[in-house]
Amino acid sequence: MKFGYARVSTQDQSLSLQLDALDRHGVDETFEEKESGKRKNRPQLEELLKVLRKGDTVVVYKLDRISRSTKHLIELMEQFEAKGIHFASIQDKIDTTTAMGRFFFRMLASIAELERDIISERTKDGLVAARSRGRNGGRPKVESKKIMLAMKMYESKDYSLSQIKEATGIGATTLYRYLGKKGLSSEEV
């Protein structure tokens, strides 16, 4: 069987373009989703993965419709390959039922992985260069006087968190972190 998967990121967007292309490609059943690709929990994708059997084909309009990242796409392709499931992307002209389609897909995955590695190397090199100039990155240090004042205000129970933040610039998360270091929980105070 040929299964289609169509996804848009928001409820306001239309699936029409994808659905029309999937129909022209001859899919038997389509799973439609209106969820961000970044979300791990995509119910219709999970349903699709449950019904797939050896010999089935998954068809998408474009690669970015089914996966949230290159890593996720590769994981899906490995899962499909292990189960004997074919994959086709209409716009990207990938069809893993053919030798060229499998080769092309693996080349795309390798190029994407190379790009990710290069970005990682550049980031690391940039951090080393910044550190050599005395910049360590991260959040700015908080003055200990302000921390002590914020903790005293909190412990007095006379001030709200917003009043403490306004007076000291210390937000609730930072305040709770320092209270924890002092051995107090937010419930104890």
C-alpha positions as CSV (number, residue, x, y, z in Angstrom):
1,M,0.0,0.0,0.0
2,K,1.0,3.6,-0.5
3,F,0.6,5.8,2.5
4,G,0.8,9.6,2.3
5,Y,1.8,11.9,5.1
6,A,1.0,15.6,4.9
7,R,1.9,18.2,7.6
8,V,1.6,21.9,8.1
9,S,2.9,23.7,11.2
10,T,-0.2,25.6,12.2
11,Q,-4.0,25.2,12.2
12,D,-4.3,28.2,9.9
13,Q,-2.2,26.7,7.1
14,S,-3.7,24.5,4.4
15,L,-2.8,21.0,3.5
16,S,-4.4,21.3,0.0
17,L,-1.2,21.5,-2.1
18,Q,0.3,18.5,-0.4
19,L,-2.9,16.5,-0.5
20,D,-3.4,17.2,-4.3
21,A,0.2,16.1,-5.0
22,L,-0.2,12.9,-2.9
23,D,-3.4,12.1,-4.7
24,R,-1.7,12.5,-8.1
25,H,1.1,10.2,-6.8
26,G,-1.6,7.5,-6.2
27,V,-1.5,7.1,-2.4
28,D,-4.1,4.8,-0.9
29,E,-4.5,6.5,2.5
30,T,-3.2,9.8,3.8
31,F,-2.3,10.8,7.3
32,E,-2.8,14.5,7.9
33,E,-1.2,16.6,10.6
34,K,-1.3,20.2,11.8
35,E,1.7,20.2,14.2
36,S,5.1,21.8,14.2
37,G,7.8,19.6,12.8
38,K,9.8,20.4,15.9
39,R,7.4,18.6,18.2
40,K,8.3,15.1,19.0
41,N,4.7,14.1,19.7
42,R,3.0,14.0,16.3
43,P,0.0,11.6,16.7
44,Q,-0.7,11.1,13.0
45,L,3.0,10.3,12.2
46,E,2.9,7.8,15.1
47,E,-0.3,6.2,13.7
48,L,1.3,6.0,10.2
49,L,4.4,4.2,11.7
50,K,2.1,1.7,13.4
51,V,0.2,0.6,10.3
52,L,3.2,0.2,8.0
53,R,4.0,-3.3,6.8
54,K,6.8,-4.8,4.6
55,G,6.4,-3.6,1.0
56,D,4.4,-0.5,1.9
57,T,5.5,2.9,0.6
58,V,5.5,6.2,2.5
59,V,5.0,9.3,0.2
60,V,5.5,12.9,1.3
61,Y,5.4,16.1,-0.6
62,K,8.8,17.3,0.7
63,L,11.3,15.8,3.1
64,D,10.8,18.6,5.7
65,R,7.1,17.5,6.0
66,I,8.0,14.2,7.7
67,S,11.1,15.0,9.8
68,R,12.0,17.6,12.3
69,S,15.8,17.2,11.7
70,T,18.3,15.4,9.6
71,K,18.9,13.1,12.5
72,H,15.2,12.3,12.7
73,L,14.9,11.8,9.0
74,I,17.8,9.3,9.0
75,E,16.3,7.5,12.0
76,L,13.0,7.2,10.1
77,M,14.8,5.9,6.9
78,E,16.7,3.3,8.9
79,Q,13.4,2.2,10.5
80,F,11.8,2.0,7.0
81,E,14.7,0.1,5.6
82,A,14.8,-2.4,8.5
83,K,11.0,-3.1,8.0
84,G,11.3,-3.3,4.2
85,I,9.3,-0.1,3.7
86,H,9.9,2.2,0.7
87,F,10.0,6.0,0.8
88,A,9.3,8.7,-1.8
89,S,9.5,12.5,-1.6
90,I,7.7,14.1,-4.6
91,Q,9.3,17.5,-4.7
92,D,12.8,16.2,-3.8
93,K,12.5,13.4,-6.4
94,I,13.6,10.7,-4.1
95,D,12.2,7.2,-4.5
96,T,13.9,4.4,-2.5
97,T,12.3,1.7,-4.6
98,T,15.1,2.4,-7.1
99,A,18.8,2.0,-6.7
100,M,19.4,5.7,-7.7
101,G,16.8,6.8,-5.2
102,R,18.5,4.9,-2.3
103,F,21.9,6.2,-3.4
104,F,20.7,9.8,-3.7
105,F,19.0,9.7,-0.3
106,R,22.1,8.4,1.4
107,M,24.1,11.2,-0.3
108,L,21.7,13.8,0.9
109,A,21.9,12.4,4.4
110,S,25.7,12.4,4.3
111,I,25.9,16.0,3.1
112,A,23.5,17.1,5.8
113,E,25.6,15.3,8.4
114,L,28.8,16.9,7.1
115,E,27.1,20.3,7.3
116,R,26.1,19.7,10.9
117,D,29.6,18.6,11.7
118,I,31.1,21.7,10.1
119,I,28.7,24.0,12.0
120,S,29.7,22.3,15.2
121,E,33.4,22.7,14.5
122,R,32.9,26.4,13.7
123,T,31.0,26.9,16.9
124,K,33.7,25.2,18.9
125,D,36.5,27.2,17.2
126,G,34.5,30.4,17.8
127,L,34.2,29.6,21.5
128,V,38.0,28.9,21.8
129,A,38.7,32.2,20.0
130,A,36.4,34.1,22.3
131,R,37.9,32.6,25.4
132,S,41.4,33.5,24.2
133,R,40.2,37.1,24.2
134,G,38.9,36.8,27.7
135,R,35.2,36.3,26.9
136,N,33.8,33.2,28.6
137,G,30.2,33.4,27.4
138,G,27.2,32.3,29.5
139,R,25.1,34.4,31.7
140,P,26.6,37.5,33.4
141,K,27.7,37.0,37.0
142,V,25.3,38.2,39.6
143,E,26.6,40.5,42.3
144,S,26.7,38.7,45.7
145,K,25.2,41.9,47.4
146,K,22.1,41.6,45.2
147,I,21.8,37.9,45.8
148,M,22.0,38.4,49.6
149,L,19.4,41.2,49.5
150,A,17.1,39.1,47.3
151,M,17.4,36.1,49.7
152,K,16.7,38.3,52.7
153,M,13.7,39.9,51.1
154,Y,12.4,36.4,50.2
155,E,13.0,35.0,53.6
156,S,11.2,38.0,55.3
157,K,8.0,37.0,53.4
158,D,7.2,40.7,53.1
159,Y,7.8,40.9,49.3
160,S,6.5,39.2,46.2
161,L,8.8,37.7,43.6
162,S,8.1,40.5,41.3
163,Q,9.0,43.1,44.0
164,I,12.2,41.2,44.7
165,K,13.1,41.1,41.0
166,E,12.3,44.8,40.6
167,A,14.5,45.8,43.6
168,T,17.4,43.5,42.9
169,G,17.2,42.3,39.3
170,I,17.2,38.7,40.5
171,G,14.5,36.5,39.0
172,A,12.7,33.7,40.6
173,T,14.7,30.9,39.0
174,T,18.0,32.4,40.0
175,L,16.7,33.1,43.5
176,Y,15.5,29.5,43.9
177,R,18.8,28.2,42.7
178,Y,20.7,30.2,45.3
179,L,18.2,29.2,48.0
180,G,18.9,25.6,47.0
181,K,22.6,26.2,47.4
182,K,22.0,27.5,50.8
183,G,20.2,24.4,51.7
184,L,16.7,25.9,51.6
185,S,13.8,25.0,49.4
186,S,11.2,27.5,48.3
187,E,8.7,25.7,50.5
188,E,10.8,26.0,53.6
189,V,11.0,29.8,53.5
